[in-house]
């Protein structure tokens, strides 16, 4: 998979040379042992170690591996797969009528965390019969998350970067998907090709309502409700609501769930004692999936 990174300092295209990415101005970014590249500048950090901590990353990965979010990943695979198939038909179905570079389809998992969703997507895309499989990219601001993602999914190119200063050239991506992650819409519009797709997954009105009631005594929706419906630069394609319940039967899973939500940052001593005593818990999963075309 050829690099489509751009230098975060000067904006020039980055070319891979051995174990580094280098631009024409000689700005150099080394590829880590795990395979990722750090394209996050010091002045783009709000803290010394931004994003999810190592503990939060471990908790998130353990929880996701239990299958609690598999219905969501299945839905993402279905939606993204339909857009990839649509692009293949538009490119001549792999008949050779379209130049190889034009037929390629680049997908970015924006705020990818440990790469769980892009990893599932890669597995599904590898099972489809395509002449040139899509290029998969993942970006997050958390070094522990990207380090784990790179180890686990070597078929995806991961980097550390800022969602508000994307290290990708203008009009270089065909589809960007974001799951509960903040971003700058102008930056996403910049890196998408004309006709490119944005897929947003945001919390529905009842997402984890039982957890909110347990911690606060009332439910208050947590997460990023950002939508692009009112933006004049995009056209809505489809909206879909996914709702189901999960039942956890041990405290480890319950605490892992809490640690991967915004509730984690607001726990007081009383909340921690209450949560530590839980041995089972049922929670509502409620997701709003919205796709838009640039």
SVG drawing of the C-alpha trace seen along z (x, -y; Angstrom):
<svg xmlns="http://www.w3.org/2000/svg" viewBox="-33 -25 49 40">
<polyline fill="none" stroke="black" stroke-width="0.4" points="0.0,0.0 1.6,-3.3 1.8,-6.1 -0.6,-8.9 0.8,-10.9 1.7,-14.5 4.3,-16.3 2.6,-17.9 5.2,-20.7 5.2,-21.9 2.4,-19.9 4.6,-18.2 3.9,-14.6 5.8,-12.1 7.7,-9.3 8.9,-6.1 12.6,-5.6 13.7,-2.4 12.5,-2.9 11.4,-6.5 9.0,-8.9 10.7,-11.9 9.4,-15.0 11.1,-17.2 12.1,-19.6 13.9,-16.7 11.5,-16.6 11.9,-13.0 9.6,-10.7 10.8,-7.3 8.7,-4.2 8.4,-2.5 9.3,1.1 5.5,1.9 5.0,0.2 3.3,-3.0 4.6,-6.6 4.2,-9.5 3.0,-12.6 1.8,-14.5 3.7,-17.8 4.5,-19.0 2.4,-22.1 -0.6,-19.9 -0.7,-18.3 -2.9,-19.6 -1.1,-17.4 2.2,-15.5 0.5,-12.2 -2.8,-13.0 -5.6,-10.6 -6.4,-7.4 -3.9,-6.1 -2.3,-2.6 -4.8,-1.5 -7.8,-2.8 -6.5,-1.2 -6.1,2.2 -9.6,2.0 -11.1,1.0 -9.4,3.8 -10.4,6.4 -14.0,5.3 -14.3,5.2 -12.7,8.6 -15.7,10.0 -18.0,9.3 -20.2,6.7 -19.8,4.2 -19.8,6.8 -23.3,5.8 -21.9,2.3 -18.8,3.5 -21.1,5.7 -23.2,2.7 -20.1,0.6 -18.8,3.4 -22.1,3.6 -22.3,-0.1 -18.6,-0.6 -18.8,2.5 -21.7,1.1 -19.8,-2.1 -16.7,-0.1 -18.9,2.1 -20.5,-1.1 -17.0,-2.5 -15.9,0.7 -18.9,0.6 -18.2,-3.0 -14.5,-2.1 -15.5,0.6 -15.7,3.5 -12.0,4.2 -12.2,4.7 -9.0,2.8 -10.8,-0.1 -9.8,-2.5 -6.2,-3.3 -4.9,-1.4 -4.4,-4.6 -8.0,-5.8 -9.5,-2.4 -7.8,-2.4 -10.1,-3.2 -8.7,-4.7 -10.5,-4.4 -9.6,-6.3 -10.6,-5.2 -10.5,-8.6 -9.9,-8.3 -9.3,-4.6 -8.2,-3.7 -6.9,-0.1 -8.0,0.5 -10.9,2.8 -13.3,1.6 -10.8,1.1 -9.4,4.5 -12.8,6.2 -13.4,4.2 -10.0,5.4 -10.9,9.0 -14.3,8.7 -12.8,6.9 -10.1,9.5 -12.9,12.1 -14.3,10.2 -13.1,10.8 -11.6,7.5 -8.7,6.9 -7.3,4.1 -8.5,4.2 -9.1,0.8 -6.3,-0.9 -7.0,-1.0 -5.6,-3.8 -6.0,-4.4 -5.2,-7.5 -5.5,-8.4 -3.8,-10.9 -3.1,-8.2 0.3,-6.5 -0.6,-3.5 -3.7,-2.9 -1.8,-3.2 1.0,-1.0 -1.4,1.8 -3.3,1.4 -0.1,1.6 1.0,4.8 -2.4,6.4 -3.3,5.3 -0.2,5.1 -2.4,4.9 -3.5,1.4 -1.2,-1.7 -1.5,-3.5 -0.2,-6.9 -0.4,-9.1 -1.8,-12.4 -4.3,-15.2 -7.9,-15.0 -7.8,-18.8 -4.7,-18.8 -5.0,-15.6 -1.6,-14.4 -3.1,-13.5 -3.1,-15.4 -6.2,-17.2 -8.6,-14.9 -6.6,-11.8 -9.3,-9.7 -12.5,-8.1 -14.2,-7.4 -13.7,-8.5 -15.5,-7.0 -15.5,-8.2 -16.9,-6.4 -17.6,-8.7 -14.4,-10.7 -14.2,-14.5 -12.8,-16.0 -12.8,-19.2 -15.3,-18.9 -13.3,-21.3 -10.3,-19.0 -12.4,-16.0 -13.8,-17.8 -10.3,-18.8 -8.9,-15.3 -12.0,-13.7 -12.2,-13.4 -15.2,-14.9 -18.1,-12.6 -16.3,-11.1 -18.2,-9.6 -18.3,-10.5 -19.7,-7.8 -20.4,-9.0 -21.3,-6.8 -22.7,-8.8 -24.6,-7.8 -28.3,-7.5 -30.6,-9.0 -30.6,-6.0 -27.0,-4.9 -25.7,-3.4 -28.6,-5.0 -28.4,-2.5 -24.8,-3.5 -25.7,-7.2 -28.6,-6.4 -26.2,-4.3 -23.5,-7.0 -25.5,-10.2 -28.9,-9.0 -30.2,-10.2 -29.4,-9.8 -27.4,-12.4 -26.2,-11.5 -22.4,-11.3 -20.3,-11.4 -20.0,-13.5 -23.4,-14.1 -21.9,-15.9 -23.9,-15.6 -23.4,-17.1 -27.1,-17.2 -27.2,-21.0 -23.9,-21.4 -24.4,-22.8 -21.3,-21.1 -22.5,-17.5 -25.6,-15.5 -27.2,-13.0 -27.1,-9.5 -28.6,-7.3 -29.3,-7.3 -29.7,-4.1 -30.4,-3.4 -28.9,-0.4 -30.2,0.6 -29.6,3.7 -28.8,4.7 -25.6,6.2 -25.5,8.2 -22.2,8.4 -21.7,11.2 -18.4,10.1 -17.0,6.9 -14.0,6.8 -16.2,6.3 -18.3,3.7 -15.3,1.7 -13.8,2.0 -16.9,0.6 -16.9,-2.3 -13.2,-3.1 -13.9,-3.5 -16.7,-6.0 -16.7,-9.7 -18.2,-8.6 -14.7,-7.4 -13.5,-11.0 -16.3,-11.9 -16.2,-9.0 -16.0,-10.0 -15.1,-7.7 -18.8,-6.7 -19.3,-5.8 -16.1,-3.7 -17.3,-1.7 -20.7,-1.2 -19.3,0.0 -16.7,2.3 -19.5,4.2 -21.4,5.0 -21.2,8.6 -23.6,8.3 -25.1,5.4 -27.3,4.8 -26.8,1.8 -28.6,0.3 -26.5,-0.1 -27.9,-2.8 -26.1,-4.1 -26.9,-6.5 -25.1,-5.7 -25.2,-8.5 -23.5,-8.7 -23.0,-11.8 -21.6,-12.4 -19.3,-15.4"/>
</svg>
